[in-house]
Amino acid sequence: MTDGENKVLSLEQREELLEVLETRFEKNMDRHKGLEWAKVKEKLVTNIEKLWSLNEMEKTGGEPDLVEYDIKNDVFIFYDCSAESPKGRRSVCYDLEALESRKKHKPENNAIDNIPPKIIK
């Protein structure tokens, strides 16, 4: 659960997510050669708002993993490395306007509101 607008994970959620990320990091070392998990974890722990975004990826069936380190800006870059788009992220328009404009093969949802069209009035 998040803390309203702050988008902060509980301590337990952060620990669980960090375990998942560490396991994935160790399993896929070819994606981030030369990087150490301890440094990545330190950066994530001191920037907990970033964990919220990674957790959202994880919650929707994604597999966020570190794929790059930007030395100039001292930034770790994560991508969703799932083999295919997770089920909950398929068939989605950008916003309600785009969803309502679709005539054929109307998606189930829109990314901005994340509300199924049958609920939208």
N, C-alpha and C positions, 0 to 999 in steps of 0.2 A: 504494500500500500504506500502511496506517496503522501507527502505532507502538503496537500492542496496545491497552491500555485508554486511552491518552492521546489516541487519535484525531487524530493529527497527520499532515499530508501532508508528503511530501518537498519540498525546495526546488523541484525540477523540476515536481512536480505543482502546487504553489502557483502557480508562474509560468504554467503552461499554463492553469490555471483562471482566473487573473486576466486573461489575454488573452481568453479566451472571454467572461468577464463584461463586460470593457470593450467588446468588439465588440457585444455584445447591448445594453449601456447606450447606446452611440452610435447604434445602429440604431433604438432605441425611445425617443427623447428625450421623446415625448409622455407617457410613464409617469412621468417624474421631472423635470418642468420646473423650472428654476432650480437644479438640483443639478449639481455638478461631479464628474467621475470622480476627479480627484486627491484630493478629500476622502474619497470613498468608499473608494478604494484604500488611503489612509493608515489609515483605521479598520480595514479588513480585515487589513492587514499587521500591525497591532498587536494584533489579536484572532484569531490564526490558528486557534483552535478553531472559529470561525465558518466558516472556509473549509472545514473538514471537512464540515460539514452541507450547505453549498452544493454541494460536490463529490459528496456522496451523491445529492442531487437530480439533478445533472448525469449521474452514472453510470447512473441508472435511467431515463434518457430524458427527464428534465424540462428545463425552461429557466428556471432561477432568474434573476430580474431585480429590480432595485430599483424599488419602487413607491411608497414613502412615506418621509418623514423625520419622526421625532418630535422636535421641537425641545426640548420640555420635558425629555426623557430623553436627548437627543443620541444617538438610535438610528436606524440605517437599517433599513428593513423590506423584506425580499425575499419575493416570492411566486413560486410556480412558474407561469410564464406560458405553458406549452405549450398548444397549441390543444385538445388532448384528453388525457385521462389516459394516461400512457405505458403501453405494453403490460405491462411488468413490475409495474405497480401496480394492474392491474385484477383483479377476481375475488379479493379478499383479505378475510379476516375479521380481526378485531382480534387475537384470541389463539387458542391451541389449544382452549380450552373452547368458544369460539364456533364454531370450525371443526367440532369434533366434534358439536356440537348441531344442525348443519344437516342436514336430511333430504333436501331437494330442492335441486337446483342448487348443489351443494357447491362452494365456491371451491377454487382450486388451492393456496392458501397462507394463512398468517396473518402479520400484520405484526410481531408480537412475536418469533416464532421464525424467520420467513422460511425455513421448511423445508417442502418439498412434503409433503402429507399421506401419500403413499405411503411416505415414509421414516420417518414418525413411528410408533412402536410403542407 
